[in-house]
Structures are given as C-alpha cells and as structure tokens.
Amino acid sequence: MAKSAEPGTRSVALLIGGFDALVVAAGVIAILVAGTTLSWWLDSGLTDSWVSSFRNAVDIWFAMHGVGINFAAGTFGTLQVPAFVISSFPLGAVLLIFGLGWRGGIRLYGSAELWPAWLTATLVYGGISALMLPLAATKELSPDPVAAYFLPTLVYVGGVVCGSLFGSTPHSAVKLSLATERIAGREWLLGLSGKVNWVLRSLASPALRAGTGFVVAMQAISATVVAILLGLNWLNVIQLYEQLQGGVFGGLGSTLLQLAFLPNLIFFASTWIAGVGFAIGTGSSVSPLGTALGPIPTVPVFGAIPVGDSSIGMIILIVPVLVALIATVAVKNHTGEARHNFATPLSASIAMGLSIGFVAAIEMTLLALLTHLSIGPGRMQNIGADSIWVFVWIFLEVAPIAFLASFYAARPSAASPIPEHLKR
C-alpha cells in the first residue's frame, strides 16, 4: 500500500497513547469523585470525612475494571460479619472502558508503528492504578493488590490494541499506509488458515457464525424479556428503592451501579430462557420450572424476578430451539467448503451440528464465568449460572437442532468438486 503523505511518527504515537490513557483514567476517576462528593455533601450532611468519599470513588473505579474488593471481618450492628470478597466483572462498565480504549486505538490509524502507543498507554494506565491502590486501601476494605495492578490496564490497553489492529479506519482523501503490526497480524491470520487441518478449516466459518449468532440472538431476546419484566413489576422495583433510603444521590448511584451490571443481568435472563436458570445465593434457583429464593440483597432490579412456579414452564424452551434452527439455516452461504469436503450429507450434518453446538456452548460458558458474582458473605458468594451446567444444557439444546438444520444448510446447490483432502 502506498505510503501516507504525512506518516505517523513514534513520538506522535507515544503522545496519543499516553494522553488518551490519562484522559480516560483521570476523567472516569474525576466523575466518580464528583459523584461521591455530592453524596457526601448533600446526603450525609458532611458528618463524615471527605477522604472516605474519595476512597469510595477509587474503590468503585477499581470495581469497574473487575477488581475484587476485600472486606475485613467486623461487626454490623449486633452481628459478627466474617471476612469476605466482593468479586464481580460488571460487563457494562468493563465494556465502557474497553470501548474507550478501542476508540483510542482507532485514533492511531495514521501511525506507521503501533507499539509506542501501546507502551505509553500501558505505563500511564498502569501507573495510575498503582498510584490509586494505596489511596484506596484501608484496614476495613481494600482492592485485591494483584488484580489492581494488572486488571485495569489489561481492560483498557486490550481495547487500544484491538481497536488499532482490527478497528475500521476512517475514510480519508489521503491513502494511508497500514501500521507494521496491523500488516503482520493480517499475514499471520492468513497463514494460519492455510496451516490448520481441513476439518477445522471447513467448519470454522459456519460454526463460528451460527454459534455466535445463537448467543447474540439469545442476549437480544433476553434484553427484551428483562425490559418486559421490569415494566410488569415496576411496583416491586420502586418498593425496593424506597427500602434503600439512600437519598437522591444514593438512588442515582444505585441506578448507575445496576446499569453497570445490566449485561450480567441480561445473560442471567438468557440462562433462564435456555432452561438452566441461575442462582441468587447458594441454594436458590431461578428457572422457568420455578423460582426458589431465600433472603436476597435489596437490589431494586431483583424486584422484577418472577416468584413461584412459572406459568410458561417448559414452553419457554422452544425459544433456544428456534434460535438454533434459524442461526444454522442463516449460514447456508458459508457451508460450501464443509459440504464439499465431507463424503456424505450425513457426515457433513453431524460435523456441523457438533461444531455449532460446541461453539454456542463454549461461548455461553465463558459468559457464565465472566458474569458470576460474589457480593457478600456466606451464601451471597454465589450469584449467577453454573458454568458446567450451562455448557451441558446449551450443547444438548443446540447440537441436535443444528444437526437437523444442517441437512438443508449444507445442501449443495451444484455438483461437488473433489474434496481437498483427497487431492493430496
């Protein structure tokens, strides 16, 4: 590709990477400090030290990146509370930070080299994390020291690296040259496709497209279900807000916190639709077959959870079946290599059904691991879906339907050429 008229330099890339990291980290911290300061001023009546509100803001900043918060054993009223860990990965907040990093990576489209920006982004964001850790830590609670050093940097810089390598470059009157790292990444991917086994190469495209399509469609349906449940149970949600008694800013903070976990909640709903369900505390169960809940935390969004036996029961299980069917049929245009490289329609359908089921199951399992929450002592250390059961349940739901649908999706529209593996 032709060289740009004004190619990026290492110094410019260094400045862009470091400046963007500083703006994102400092900007988010400043917004959080402003929010906790207003709450300290208006809701608490200035009775506490402002330093505690600042520490709360920094703790929230670390938690936004998925860093666990360690709570020491203490007394709550008349109760002795053991030490526990709030461990969570708020997908909404994490995706926000990752997205800001992605946008910063796209800004590097004119740079001849990307590694200088990656380096300064890592140093600046990591340096801010290291600086904030001792300011946030107290005897009562403190961010996990190992995760606090690495996880925030990994989330943000991961967005920068992915955005600079895979982000779409903006239209420009000047034809820009690709960065060295971007060219090397493309060449590696092209070379990798020629080295893998013919079975994997034949199945990779339809399996990834159909399996990922199944997962995305399930999340879209789940988001609709969550919205409907919130609308139907809005009185319960309001009552839980009233029980919080957090004041104006306390209620606003609770709402923002729930928005940060909204993708987690949507995934929980997708496991409910799939039939496997999820737990809000050890020993509890929320599934289409019925809901059994013990004491749960006062989180307003939990007021939308249907209580008791569900009237739809097993009928809801038709949703993942239909989604798997549609996802498999939709990839018909990408199954030519798979059909031509397998000897019979039966073998092609079996291979596609198993591969699509495996991709959908492994992606849902990864989401189950990421969305699992620990928000309190004892039974509150287990909130979310069981990852093993998610894999088993999704695979058994998707693979048979994908197998049957593959008889149509993998049907050739023309005579098959000689399979690639038989040419050797």
Secondary structure, 3 states (H helix, E strand, C coil): CCCCCCCECHHHHHHHHHHHHHHHHHHHHHHHHHHHHHHHHHCCCCCCCHHHHHHHHHHHHHHHCCCCEEECCEEECCEEECCEEEECCCHHHHHHHHHHHHHHHHCCCCECCCHHHHHHHHHHHHHHHHHHHHHHCCCCEEECHHHHHHHHHHHHHHHHHHHHHHCCCCCCCCCCCCCHHHHHHHHHHHHHHHHCCHHHHHHHHHHHHHHHHHHHHHHHHHHHHHHHHHHHCHHHHHHHHHHHCCHHHHHHHHHHHHHHCHHHHHHHHHHHHHCCCEEECCCCEEECCEEECCCCCCCHHHHHCCCECCCCHHHHHHHHHHHHHHHHHCCHHHCHHHHHHCCCHHHHHHHHHHHHHHHHHHHHHHHHHHHCEECCCHHHHCEECCHHHHHHHHHHHHHHHHHHHHHHHCCCCCCCCCCHHHHC
